[in-house]
Amino acid sequence: MSKGGIDFVREEELHYTAENKEAKLVGRVPCVVQLPFQDYLDEHISDRKEYNIALAEFGLSWVDDIFRECDPDVFMGTGIEGLVHHPAIKEKGYRTSGKTLLGNADFSSFSDPREMFDIYSCIPLVMVVDTAQSKGRNEPETFSDLLSSAFENSIAFPDDGHMFDGIILTYVHQVAGDDGIRRLRKNIRAIVHPSQMIKPGGIEGEKPYIYLMPWIFGEIKARQKGMKLIWFSDGAPILPLVVTSKPNPEAERIMAILCQPEAGRIFREKGFFPSNITGVKNALPGSLRFVGWDYIYDPALPEIIRRCKKIMTENE
């Protein structure tokens, strides 16, 4: 199915990867790129049983589920909060691949100082404002603007059923703590799936002024009358898709395939997911913003995420 030139697929089409415990590559990627990425892997990896690609997962338990059955040479996924705190990553010797393959200038300040993970791609969050709902208010520009009392009950916030289990709320917590989460919650008009946001009548009642959503959905929403896409002036906060690999020839072979510019362009062009692959032109409207490795590696991160989620959902 196509929406405004961007291809989407039915969920039942997304699960044709061979289920196997011997996969050398295990990956969890956003749905819009899953099929074209699998087609790319089919072309460059002769045996489909060498890889297992499925839908992106967030939180902590999904990594347990994978390592209970698999021991891949290369592991990639969006749920960074589960990966960095899982003991198997260190115990099994996973590490970065170096900046030769993954050294895009748009990600130059995001290198892992512990050299365990590379950011492979990411989901940037953008704002779309409904100019008909401005009511004389200035347009938001920075991420902290979302906490302003001027936008009380005016924000549509994205959730796909598990996004609150990821790091999306830590960007707020990092700059404003628990009080920032509470202020954001007060400003939220609705918490809905981004696919619902892009429907002209997708939110009942008074319409939000600000839609916070992944860039791919923002591009669609901004094509509607009166809608305007805003890239955060202090950088679009990202949900990173990371990759890590073992120090062996099989992993090097797979990483060389994963890090071809052709693969990066699949993520950038099909999903509006910027690529960290060297040589890919992301053509971003502005900079990217990462919550930072010190914050990610903080042992308190799982509890911070749980607390943020509780604050956001306790009044529903």
N, C-alpha and C positions, 0 to 999 in steps of 0.2 A: 504494500500500500504506500502511496506517496502523498506527502503533505507539503505543498508549496515547494516541490522539487527535492525534498529530503525524503529518503526512502526509509520506511518502517516495515517491520515484518510481524506476522502473527506469532504469538508466543509459542504455539505448538510447532513452529518451523525452526525453533532455536535449539533443539536438543538432538541433533543427529550425530554428534560426536560419539565415537565408540567409547563405551564405558569400559575402562580397563585399569588395572592396578599397576601396569608396567609402563605407563606413559612417562616419557622422558621430559615432556613439557606439560605442566599443568597450569592453566590460566583461567581467570575469571574476569570477563570484560563486559562493558556496557552492551546492551542488546542491539543497538543500531549498527554496531560494527562487527558483531559476532559472525554473521554469515560471510561477509566479504573477507574478514580476517581468516576464517576457516578455509575459504576458497584459495587464499594466498598460501596458506600452509599446505593445502593439498597439492599445490603446484610445486612447492619447493621441498616438501618432506614427503617422500614416496609412500611411506606406510602410515596410514591414519592412526594406527594403534600407538604411534610414537607420541601423540599429543592428545590432551583432553581439555577442550575449551568449553566453558559454560558461562552462564550469566553472572554478572558482578554480584558479589556478596559483601556485606559490611559486618562489623562487630567482631566478636572473639571466637565464637564456637565453630565457624566455618573452617578455620585453619585446623582445628582439632580433627574435624571430620575428614579432611584431606589426608593429613599425616597418619591417621589411623589406617588408611588403606593404600596410600601411595608414598613413594620415595623418589620424586622427580629430580632430574638434574637442573631443571630451570623452573622457577615458580614465579608467576606474575599474578597480580590482583589489585583490586581497588581498595580492599579492606586493610589499609596500612595499619590501623590501630590493632588489628588482630595479629598481623605478621610480626611487627617489631617486638611484641612482648611474648612471642611464642618461643619456648626454649629450643625447639628443634632447629630453628634457623641458625643459631650459633653452634649447637651440638653437631649439626650435619655439615658445617663449614661453608654455608652460603656466603656470598660476597658480591661486591659490585664488579662490573665488567671493565671499568675504566672509562675515561673520557674520549677515547678514540671512536667508539661506536655511538655512545650516548653523550654528546657534547654540544647540543644545540644552544646557541647564544641566549635564547629566550629562557633557558633554565640554568644559566651559568652560576647563579648564586644559590642553587638548591642542592649542591652536592652533599652527600652524607659523610660527615667527618669520621664516622666509625667504619666507613667503607663496607657496609653490609647490603645496602640497597641503592638502586638507581631509580629515579623517576623516569618511567618510559613514556607516559602520556598523562593527561589529566583532564578533569571535567571542570572548566571554569564556570563560576557563577556570575551572572550579570543581572542588572535591573532593567525592567521595562516599565515605563510610566504611562499611565492613561491620562493624557493631557486634559481630557474632559473632567477629570476628577481632581485637578490641582487645587481648586478652591483658594486661589491666590498664594499657595505655598510655593516656595522655591523647590526646584528639583533636587533630589539627593545626589551627592557627588561621591562621597567617601563611604567606606563601610560603616564607620561609626555614626554616620548620618541616620542609619536605620534605627538607631536608639533614641532619636530625637522625639520629644513629646509632640512635635508638630505632626508626626505621622501615626498618632495613636489610632488603632483600629483601621489601619490603612494599608497593610502589607499582606500580600498572598505569599505564603512560605511553602517551599517545595518539600514534599515527602512522598516516597514511593513505597512506603511500608517498612523500610528498614534503614532509610537514610539517617535517622536520628541515632542509629547505632554507630555511625561513623563520626568523622571529625568536623562535620559542617558547623556545629555549634561551638567548637573550641576556638574558632576565630573571634567570636564574640567574647567568650570567657577569657581569652588571653588579654584582651584590652580592657575589659570592664567587669570581670569576675561574675559571681552569681547574680549580683544586682543588674549587670548588663543583660543576662539571660532573662531576668524578670521584666526589664524594660522592653526588650524585644518582644516577649510574649504579650505584653500589653499593647504593643503596636500591631500585632498580627490580627488581621481580619479573618483569614481562613488558612488552614493547612491542608493542601491538596496535592495530588499527583500533578507534575508538570504537564502531562498530556491533557489533564482537565483544564489547566490554566489557559491553554492555547485555544480552547473553544470559546467563541464569542459569548455564549451564555453558560459557560462552565461553572460559574460561581453565582449562587442565588443571592438575591437581596442587593444591598448597596455594594457597588463595585469597588474593589481595592484601587488605590492610587498607584501602588508600587507592586510589581510582580518580581519576586526573586526566583530565578530559575537558571538551569544550565544553559550555556550559550546556545546550544543547538535549538532549544525550545524558544529562547529569546529571539532568535532570528525569525522564527515563524510568527511569534506573537507581534513582533514589530512591524510586520506587513499589514496588520489590521489598521483600520482607520483610527486616527488619533493616538496610536501607540508609538513610543519612542524608546529605542534601546539605549541604555547608558552603561558604559564600561566604567567600573570604579576608577576614579582618578588616582587612588593610592594602590591600584593593582587588583585584578580580579582574583578573589580567593579561590583556591583550587582544591578539588578532591583528587589526590594523586593516584595514578595507576603505577605501581612499582614492580620492578623485576629484580630477582636475585638468582644467582647461579652457583653451582659447585665448581671447584677448580679441577675440571677434567676435560678431556678432548670432546666428549659428547656434548657437554654444556657449551663449549666454545663453538662447536658446529651449529648448534641450535641458536645461540646468541647471534652468530653471524647472519643467520636467516632472519631472525626477528628484527635486526637493526639495519636492514636495507631501507633506503629512502622510500622504496615502493610500499613497504609495510607502514611506514610513518604517514605516508600520504593517505592511506586508507583511514586512519584515525582522524587526521585533520580534515579531509574532504568529505568523508561519509558521516562523521560524528561531531565535527567542530571541536575535536579534542586535539589540542596542540601536541606536537610530537617533540620529544627530546632527541630524536635521531639526528645525527650530524648530517647536514645537507638538506634537510626539509625546511621549506619556507612556510612558516606559520602565518605570516601576514596578520599579526594581531593588531587590534585597534589600540591597545595599550599594554601595560606590563601585567605580569602574573604575580600573585602573592601567595606565599607558602607559610603556614603557621610555624614552621621551623623544626629542625631535628631535635633540638634540646627539649622542646615541648613534646614532640612525638615520643622521645625516649624516656620521658619522665615516668617513673613507676606509678605515679598517681593518675596517669592519663585514663586508664579504664574507669576509675572511680569518678573522675571529672566528667567523662562522657555519660555515665549513669546518672550523675546528679543533674547535669544539663537536661537530659532527656526527661527526668522526673519533673523538673521545673516547667518544662515546655508542655507537658501532657497532663499535669495534675489537675488543671482546671477544666479539662474537656469533659 
